[in-house]
Amino acid sequence: MISIEGQTLDSLTRERLSHPAVGGVILFARNYVSPAQLAELTRDIRFAKPSPLLIAVDQEGGRVQRFTDGFTRLPALRLIGDLYDRDPDRACCWARAVGAVLASELAAVGVDFSFAPVLDLASANKAIGERAFHKKPNIVRLLGSQLALGMKRCGMRAVAKHFPGHSGVIEDPHLALPRDHRSLNEIQLTDTTAYQGLDSDLFGGIMTCHVGFSMVDDLPATFSTRWLRQELRERLHFTGAIFSDDLMMGALSEVADPAERVFKARAAGCDMMLLCNDQRAIDLVLDSVDLSPLGEKTQARIEKMRLRDIPGPNGQMLIDAKDRVINPEL
């Protein structure tokens, strides 16, 4: 999954998207002008190659919302968690409503899914802050699942992030690799508890984090078979797609070059690897990396991330997953 630069597709971008290794596009604020422009852009992206590309965005709410003008301003997840401490029922209702608004507005402009919600525990981490619901993992899991339920009702599967979690470190992985020195048992009793028993029909994917857990593996979690295969797949029984966080972050620059990062993430268990905000590096990777074909299970997991048809109360389509539109009369 790669990023693009403009608000329309030029010939170079179309050529890049047609590469057999490209399976999706992640959009940013620079790609957005208006809902009408975005709908046209996503339509062009989707059919840039015979096998339709997936289209994603980080539309969490709070300070991480790529599309704003013409979209509802979504609250920071921490506000929902704060409400939970006063009124749990209202907080759950609010989380579902946020999920429904998030998904319905993205569906209307042709976006398949958002990398949301954040299931990191509230902590002093500089990259997370108010993006986290709460410091207690059971509350994080509950509110995240309620938000995902609102998304599901609009035909969209959620992506929980960032596994296994940032709460044991302060540093921002966009800049350098944070190192967490807690034991595996301590992490299992805190951060990864938020991922236990997630409904696979709500959460179609989980995104990794770029944190090194020195007591568990020498490699960052994104490159760690121990984390992705043994913990996430085997112990937590997660069956959905695994997405890497952006492999171009500063956290991984000391570990490997961009092409090697792609191989390491795939070998560890990632189904789709993200390459963002560096077109030169993206081209170098696409020119040099020869990935083996996706297995049937991986293809099925990724395919499930596409927006689904949702029938309205009178039989008309509320969301048509082919045309990616919402019927305004419903």
ABEGO torsion letter per residue (X at the ends): XBBBABABBBAAAAAAAABAABABBBBBAAABABAAAAAAAAAAAAAABABBBBBBBBBAEEABBABABGBBBBBBAAAAAAAAAABAAAAAAAAAAAAAAAAAAAAAAGBABBBOBBABBBBABAAAEAABABABAAAAAAAAAAAAAAAAAAGBBBBBOBOAEAAABABBAAABBBBBABBAAAAAABAAAAABGBBAAABABBBBBBBBBAAABABBAAABAAAAAAAAAAAAGBABBBBBBBAABAAAAAABBAAAAAAAAAAAGBABBBBBGBAAAAAAAAAABBBBBBBAAAAAAAAAABBBBBBBAAGBBABBAAAGBBBAAX
